[in-house]
């Protein structure tokens, strides 16, 4: 997904989801990155590698990324699970309703951008 598309989708998602939570722009960014990785890989996302990747990409402290993940988990956008194979590893899954909403919005934004070009 291109940066322009990601920003448009992120803005649309923010408008579409009327939650009574105090999510920052960075929280929405973390959530959209998580979903785009989830869509691309279609597999589990391990917290440690995700946090390190976002921290390197954005140059933001790992604790801030972890705090964003905690907020997203608290309001139900994502779910944390312990690995059956290695209990020390924790992985994330995306809430199915939020995932479908994101996919639908992403497709409609892509179609709208194609019409503009």
N, CA and C atoms as an extended XYZ file, in Angstrom:
351
Properties=species:S:1:pos:R:3:atomname:S:1:resname:S:1:resid:I:1 pbc="F F F"
N         0.853       -1.169        0.000 N   UNK     1
C         0.000        0.000        0.000 CA  UNK     1
C         0.904        1.238        0.000 C   UNK     1
N         0.616        2.185       -0.842 N   UNK     2
C         1.412        3.398       -0.929 CA  UNK     2
C         1.109        4.296        0.265 C   UNK     2
N         2.020        5.207        0.555 N   UNK     3
C         1.860        6.111        1.690 CA  UNK     3
C         0.598        6.950        1.550 C   UNK     3
N         0.342        7.458        0.333 N   UNK     4
C        -0.848        8.278        0.099 CA  UNK     4
C        -2.122        7.484        0.407 C   UNK     4
N        -2.177        6.250       -0.088 N   UNK     5
C        -3.336        5.394        0.158 CA  UNK     5
C        -3.469        5.082        1.643 C   UNK     5
N        -2.333        4.797        2.292 N   UNK     6
C        -2.361        4.460        3.715 CA  UNK     6
C        -2.890        5.622        4.543 C   UNK     6
N        -2.489        6.842        4.197 N   UNK     7
C        -2.970        8.011        4.933 CA  UNK     7
C        -4.466        8.223        4.726 C   UNK     7
N        -4.915        8.052        3.491 N   UNK     8
C        -6.341        8.217        3.205 CA  UNK     8
C        -7.150        7.156        3.938 C   UNK     8
N        -6.686        5.908        3.873 N   UNK     9
C        -7.386        4.820        4.556 CA  UNK     9
C        -7.397        5.071        6.056 C   UNK     9
N        -6.266        5.491        6.593 N   UNK    10
C        -6.177        5.760        8.025 CA  UNK    10
C        -7.170        6.850        8.435 C   UNK    10
N        -7.264        7.906        7.626 N   UNK    11
C        -8.218        8.976        7.930 CA  UNK    11
C        -9.656        8.489        7.834 C   UNK    11
N        -9.949        7.685        6.822 N   UNK    12
C       -11.299        7.146        6.671 CA  UNK    12
C       -11.662        6.227        7.831 C   UNK    12
N       -10.702        5.411        8.241 N   UNK    13
C       -10.950        4.499        9.357 CA  UNK    13
C       -11.216        5.293       10.621 C   UNK    13
N       -10.434        6.340       10.824 N   UNK    14
C       -10.614        7.159       12.025 CA  UNK    14
C       -12.006        7.774       12.042 C   UNK    14
N       -12.487        8.230       10.889 N   UNK    15
C       -13.823        8.805       10.806 CA  UNK    15
C       -14.892        7.732       11.009 C   UNK    15
N       -14.657        6.546       10.442 N   UNK    16
C       -15.663        5.484       10.466 CA  UNK    16
C       -15.835        4.875       11.847 C   UNK    16
N       -14.788        4.879       12.630 N   UNK    17
C       -14.856        4.229       13.936 CA  UNK    17
C       -15.124        5.274       14.999 C   UNK    17
N       -16.303        5.255       15.539 N   UNK    18
C       -16.679        6.210       16.574 CA  UNK    18
C       -16.558        5.528       17.932 C   UNK    18
N       -15.359        5.487       18.435 N   UNK    19
C       -15.106        4.886       19.737 CA  UNK    19
C       -14.931        5.986       20.764 C   UNK    19
N       -15.237        5.665       22.015 N   UNK    20
C       -15.060        6.628       23.093 CA  UNK    20
C       -13.677        6.470       23.708 C   UNK    20
N       -12.696        6.440       22.886 N   UNK    21
C       -11.329        6.266       23.369 CA  UNK    21
C       -10.489        7.450       22.933 C   UNK    21
N        -9.401        7.600       23.606 N   UNK    22
C        -8.484        8.695       23.293 CA  UNK    22
C        -7.301        8.130       22.527 C   UNK    22
N        -7.504        7.818       21.281 N   UNK    23
C        -6.412        7.311       20.458 CA  UNK    23
C        -5.714        8.477       19.769 C   UNK    23
N        -4.404        8.437       19.802 N   UNK    24
C        -3.622        9.475       19.135 CA  UNK    24
C        -3.430        9.096       17.669 C   UNK    24
N        -2.893       10.032       16.916 N   UNK    25
C        -2.599        9.751       15.508 CA  UNK    25
C        -1.584        8.614       15.402 C   UNK    25
N        -0.642        8.564       16.340 N   UNK    26
C         0.357        7.494       16.326 CA  UNK    26
C        -0.294        6.135       16.586 C   UNK    26
N        -1.303        6.090       17.478 N   UNK    27
C        -2.020        4.837       17.744 CA  UNK    27
C        -2.694        4.332       16.472 C   UNK    27
N        -3.311        5.243       15.729 N   UNK    28
C        -3.942        4.857       14.465 CA  UNK    28
C        -2.902        4.394       13.451 C   UNK    28
N        -1.743        5.046       13.458 N   UNK    29
C        -0.663        4.638       12.559 CA  UNK    29
C        -0.211        3.215       12.883 C   UNK    29
N        -0.003        2.938       14.176 N   UNK    30
C         0.417        1.596       14.600 CA  UNK    30
C        -0.628        0.579       14.178 C   UNK    30
N        -1.901        0.918       14.375 N   UNK    31
C        -2.988        0.003       14.026 CA  UNK    31
C        -3.023       -0.250       12.519 C   UNK    31
N        -2.859        0.809       11.716 N   UNK    32
C        -2.904        0.613       10.261 CA  UNK    32
C        -1.698       -0.185        9.772 C   UNK    32
N        -0.531        0.020       10.387 N   UNK    33
C         0.649       -0.781       10.040 CA  UNK    33
C         0.408       -2.248       10.381 C   UNK    33
N        -0.178       -2.476       11.539 N   UNK    34
C        -0.453       -3.840       11.983 CA  UNK    34
C        -1.394       -4.535       11.007 C   UNK    34
N        -2.433       -3.845       10.604 N   UNK    35
C        -3.397       -4.447        9.682 CA  UNK    35
C        -2.769       -4.671        8.311 C   UNK    35
N        -1.974       -3.723        7.828 N   UNK    36
C        -1.371       -3.924        6.509 CA  UNK    36
C        -0.388       -5.092        6.526 C   UNK    36
N         0.339       -5.272        7.624 N   UNK    37
C         1.227       -6.435        7.748 CA  UNK    37
C         0.391       -7.708        7.824 C   UNK    37
N        -0.700       -7.647        8.564 N   UNK    38
C        -1.598       -8.792        8.726 CA  UNK    38
C        -2.172       -9.210        7.370 C   UNK    38
N        -2.532       -8.226        6.549 N   UNK    39
C        -3.082       -8.515        5.223 CA  UNK    39
C        -2.007       -9.115        4.315 C   UNK    39
N        -0.807       -8.530        4.328 N   UNK    40
C         0.278       -9.002        3.460 CA  UNK    40
C         0.734      -10.411        3.819 C   UNK    40
N         0.976      -10.644        5.113 N   UNK    41
C         1.552      -11.917        5.527 CA  UNK    41
C         0.505      -12.987        5.778 C   UNK    41
N        -0.687      -12.564        6.199 N   UNK    42
C        -1.765      -13.493        6.536 CA  UNK    42
C        -1.279      -14.552        7.529 C   UNK    42
N        -0.530      -14.102        8.508 N   UNK    43
C        -0.038      -15.005        9.546 CA  UNK    43
C         0.069      -14.239       10.855 C   UNK    43
N         0.549      -14.927       11.876 N   UNK    44
C         0.656      -14.289       13.183 CA  UNK    44
C         1.740      -13.213       13.162 C   UNK    44
N         1.562      -12.211       13.998 N   UNK    45
C         2.517      -11.121       14.116 CA  UNK    45
C         3.049      -11.141       15.541 C   UNK    45
N         4.334      -11.387       15.679 N   UNK    46
C         4.925      -11.424       17.009 CA  UNK    46
C         5.204      -10.008       17.493 C   UNK    46
N         4.811       -9.742       18.731 N   UNK    47
C         4.893       -8.398       19.289 CA  UNK    47
C         6.320       -7.855       19.255 C   UNK    47
N         7.270       -8.666       19.698 N   UNK    48
C         8.648       -8.184       19.797 CA  UNK    48
C         9.174       -7.697       18.446 C   UNK    48
N         9.004       -8.490       17.408 N   UNK    49
C         9.517       -8.090       16.089 CA  UNK    49
C         8.732       -6.902       15.526 C   UNK    49
N         7.423       -6.852       15.775 N   UNK    50
C         6.609       -5.737       15.299 CA  UNK    50
C         7.046       -4.432       15.963 C   UNK    50
N         7.220       -4.467       17.290 N   UNK    51
C         7.625       -3.267       18.032 CA  UNK    51
C         8.990       -2.777       17.558 C   UNK    51
N         9.918       -3.700       17.374 N   UNK    52
C        11.252       -3.317       16.900 CA  UNK    52
C        11.185       -2.714       15.499 C   UNK    52
N        10.372       -3.306       14.635 N   UNK    53
C        10.232       -2.795       13.270 CA  UNK    53
C         9.652       -1.390       13.225 C   UNK    53
N         8.583       -1.152       13.979 N   UNK    54
C         7.954        0.176       14.012 CA  UNK    54
C         8.906        1.190       14.629 C   UNK    54
N         9.589        0.783       15.684 N   UNK    55
C        10.529        1.682       16.359 CA  UNK    55
C        11.657        2.104       15.422 C   UNK    55
N        12.180        1.169       14.652 N   UNK    56
C        13.243        1.499       13.694 CA  UNK    56
C        12.714        2.364       12.553 C   UNK    56
N        11.516        2.049       12.093 N   UNK    57
C        10.931        2.761       10.953 CA  UNK    57
C        10.598        4.215       11.302 C   UNK    57
N        10.076        4.432       12.523 N   UNK    58
C         9.612        5.764       12.910 CA  UNK    58
C        10.576        6.508       13.822 C   UNK    58
N        11.597        5.813       14.318 N   UNK    59
C        12.559        6.388       15.274 CA  UNK    59
C        11.869        6.812       16.575 C   UNK    59
N        10.788        6.132       16.921 N   UNK    60
C        10.056        6.402       18.162 CA  UNK    60
C        10.368        5.289       19.145 C   UNK    60
N        10.455        5.658       20.418 N   UNK    61
C        10.810        4.729       21.482 CA  UNK    61
C         9.892        3.502       21.489 C   UNK    61
N        10.479        2.351       21.771 N   UNK    62
C         9.728        1.087       21.792 CA  UNK    62
C         8.592        1.118       22.812 C   UNK    62
N         8.807        1.801       23.938 N   UNK    63
C         7.765        1.848       24.976 CA  UNK    63
C         6.507        2.559       24.476 C   UNK    63
N         6.672        3.576       23.634 N   UNK    64
C         5.512        4.270       23.078 CA  UNK    64
C         4.731        3.339       22.144 C   UNK    64
N         5.443        2.522       21.389 N   UNK    65
C         4.790        1.555       20.501 CA  UNK    65
C         4.025        0.532       21.339 C   UNK    65
N         4.656        0.044       22.413 N   UNK    66
C         4.006       -0.927       23.303 CA  UNK    66
C         2.771       -0.305       23.946 C   UNK    66
N         2.859        0.961       24.349 N   UNK    67
C         1.713        1.652       24.941 CA  UNK    67
C         0.565        1.730       23.938 C   UNK    67
N         0.874        2.023       22.686 N   UNK    68
C        -0.159        2.064       21.644 CA  UNK    68
C        -0.817        0.697       21.477 C   UNK    68
N        -0.006       -0.362       21.485 N   UNK    69
C        -0.557       -1.716       21.367 CA  UNK    69
C        -1.469       -2.042       22.549 C   UNK    69
N        -1.090       -1.598       23.741 N   UNK    70
C        -1.927       -1.833       24.927 CA  UNK    70
C        -3.270       -1.129       24.783 C   UNK    70
N        -3.265        0.108       24.288 N   UNK    71
C        -4.519        0.843       24.074 CA  UNK    71
C        -5.403        0.111       23.065 C   UNK    71
N        -4.785       -0.310       21.954 N   UNK    72
C        -5.538       -1.002       20.904 CA  UNK    72
C        -6.111       -2.323       21.405 C   UNK    72
N        -5.368       -3.007       22.256 N   UNK    73
C        -5.847       -4.253       22.850 CA  UNK    73
C        -6.998       -3.969       23.806 C   UNK    73
N        -6.874       -2.916       24.589 N   UNK    74
C        -7.889       -2.569       25.587 CA  UNK    74
C        -9.241       -2.269       24.945 C   UNK    74
N        -9.236       -1.555       23.812 N   UNK    75
C       -10.513       -1.211       23.180 CA  UNK    75
C       -10.988       -2.261       22.186 C   UNK    75
N       -10.196       -3.314       21.990 N   UNK    76
C       -10.661       -4.436       21.179 CA  UNK    76
C       -10.293       -4.407       19.710 C   UNK    76
N        -9.409       -3.498       19.293 N   UNK    77
C        -8.988       -3.472       17.893 CA  UNK    77
C        -8.089       -4.657       17.572 C   UNK    77
N        -7.292       -5.081       18.548 N   UNK    78
C        -6.394       -6.223       18.372 CA  UNK    78
C        -6.548       -7.151       19.569 C   UNK    78
N        -6.003       -8.348       19.449 N   UNK    79
C        -6.036       -9.322       20.539 CA  UNK    79
C        -4.648       -9.917       20.705 C   UNK    79
N        -4.227      -10.075       21.963 N   UNK    80
C        -2.927      -10.691       22.242 CA  UNK    80
C        -3.142      -12.150       22.616 C   UNK    80
N        -2.241      -13.009       22.170 N   UNK    81
C        -2.311      -14.442       22.459 CA  UNK    81
C        -0.924      -14.953       22.813 C   UNK    81
N        -0.872      -15.914       23.716 N   UNK    82
C         0.405      -16.581       24.008 CA  UNK    82
C         0.566      -17.741       23.039 C   UNK    82
N         1.778      -17.945       22.600 N   UNK    83
C         2.071      -19.020       21.658 CA  UNK    83
C         1.948      -20.374       22.350 C   UNK    83
N         1.330      -21.332       21.674 N   UNK    84
C         1.223      -22.692       22.218 CA  UNK    84
C         2.575      -23.393       22.199 C   UNK    84
N         3.406      -23.038       21.240 N   UNK    85
C         4.707      -23.688       21.087 CA  UNK    85
C         5.715      -23.136       22.095 C   UNK    85
N         5.806      -21.827       22.191 N   UNK    86
C         6.751      -21.185       23.099 CA  UNK    86
C         5.988      -20.142       23.908 C   UNK    86
N         5.761      -20.413       25.188 N   UNK    87
C         4.930      -19.531       26.007 CA  UNK    87
C         5.533      -18.146       26.213 C   UNK    87
N         6.832      -18.008       25.954 N   UNK    88
C         7.461      -16.697       26.118 CA  UNK    88
C         7.100      -15.760       24.976 C   UNK    88
N         6.659      -16.307       23.863 N   UNK    89
C         6.325      -15.482       22.703 CA  UNK    89
C         4.845      -15.115       22.736 C   UNK    89
N         4.579      -13.852       22.487 N   UNK    90
C         3.210      -13.362       22.435 CA  UNK    90
C         2.981      -12.828       21.029 C   UNK    90
N         1.838      -13.193       20.456 N   UNK    91
C         1.550      -12.707       19.110 CA  UNK    91
C         0.219      -11.974       19.084 C   UNK    91
N        -0.013      -11.262       18.013 N   UNK    92
C        -1.198      -10.424       17.873 CA  UNK    92
C        -2.098      -10.940       16.773 C   UNK    92
N        -3.375      -10.732       16.960 N   UNK    93
C        -4.313      -10.935       15.862 CA  UNK    93
C        -5.202       -9.701       15.811 C   UNK    93
N        -5.745       -9.433       14.653 N   UNK    94
C        -6.565       -8.253       14.448 CA  UNK    94
C        -8.024       -8.654       14.581 C   UNK    94
N        -8.823       -7.795       15.219 N   UNK    95
C       -10.251       -8.048       15.350 CA  UNK    95
C       -10.863       -8.189       13.955 C   UNK    95
N       -11.622       -9.250       13.740 N   UNK    96
C       -12.152       -9.558       12.399 CA  UNK    96
C       -13.024       -8.428       11.835 C   UNK    96
N       -13.873       -7.831       12.666 N   UNK    97
C       -14.738       -6.749       12.183 CA  UNK    97
C       -13.909       -5.553       11.737 C   UNK    97
N       -12.891       -5.211       12.536 N   UNK    98
C       -12.030       -4.083       12.188 CA  UNK    98
C       -11.226       -4.392       10.926 C   UNK    98
N       -10.798       -5.630       10.805 N   UNK    99
C       -10.034       -6.069        9.627 CA  UNK    99
C       -10.883       -5.932        8.367 C   UNK    99
N       -12.127       -6.397        8.424 N   UNK   100
C       -13.030       -6.307        7.269 CA  UNK   100
C       -13.318       -4.851        6.922 C   UNK   100
N       -13.531       -4.017        7.946 N   UNK   101
C       -13.774       -2.593        7.721 CA  UNK   101
C       -12.581       -1.961        7.019 C   UNK   101
N       -11.391       -2.273        7.487 N   UNK   102
C       -10.167       -1.725        6.901 CA  UNK   102
C       -10.018       -2.172        5.451 C   UNK   102
N       -10.262       -3.462        5.175 N   UNK   103
C       -10.151       -3.979        3.808 CA  UNK   103
C       -11.148       -3.294        2.877 C   UNK   103
N       -12.400       -3.159        3.336 N   UNK   104
C       -13.425       -2.516        2.517 CA  UNK   104
C       -13.061       -1.064        2.215 C   UNK   104
N       -12.612       -0.348        3.251 N   UNK   105
C       -12.223        1.047        3.055 CA  UNK   105
C       -11.014        1.158        2.135 C   UNK   105
N       -10.076        0.260        2.302 N   UNK   106
C        -8.873        0.264        1.467 CA  UNK   106
C        -9.238        0.065        0.000 C   UNK   106
N       -10.146       -0.866       -0.268 N   UNK   107
C       -10.563       -1.127       -1.647 CA  UNK   107
C       -11.303        0.069       -2.234 C   UNK   107
N       -12.191        0.682       -1.454 N   UNK   108
C       -12.947        1.819       -1.982 CA  UNK   108
C       -12.037        3.025       -2.213 C   UNK   108
N       -11.059        3.226       -1.320 N   UNK   109
C       -10.115        4.332       -1.512 CA  UNK   109
C        -9.265        4.094       -2.751 C   UNK   109
N        -8.820        2.862       -2.954 N   UNK   110
C        -8.022        2.532       -4.138 CA  UNK   110
C        -8.823        2.792       -5.410 C   UNK   110
N       -10.103        2.409       -5.407 N   UNK   111
C       -10.960        2.647       -6.571 CA  UNK   111
C       -11.137        4.143       -6.824 C   UNK   111
N       -11.333        4.912       -5.751 N   UNK   112
C       -11.505        6.359       -5.900 CA  UNK   112
C       -10.235        7.012       -6.434 C   UNK   112
N        -9.077        6.552       -5.958 N   UNK   113
C        -7.810        7.106       -6.442 CA  UNK   113
C        -7.594        6.785       -7.921 C   UNK   113
N        -7.999        5.589       -8.347 N   UNK   114
C        -7.868        5.218       -9.760 CA  UNK   114
C        -8.733        6.124      -10.633 C   UNK   114
N        -9.930        6.469      -10.142 N   UNK   115
C       -10.819        7.342      -10.899 CA  UNK   115
C       -10.225        8.743      -11.039 C   UNK   115
N        -9.506        9.187      -10.004 N   UNK   116
C        -8.899       10.521      -10.042 CA  UNK   116
C        -7.731       10.596      -11.011 C   UNK   116
N        -7.003        9.506      -11.178 N   UNK   117
C        -5.806        9.510      -12.040 CA  UNK   117
C        -6.180        9.153      -13.405 C   UNK   117
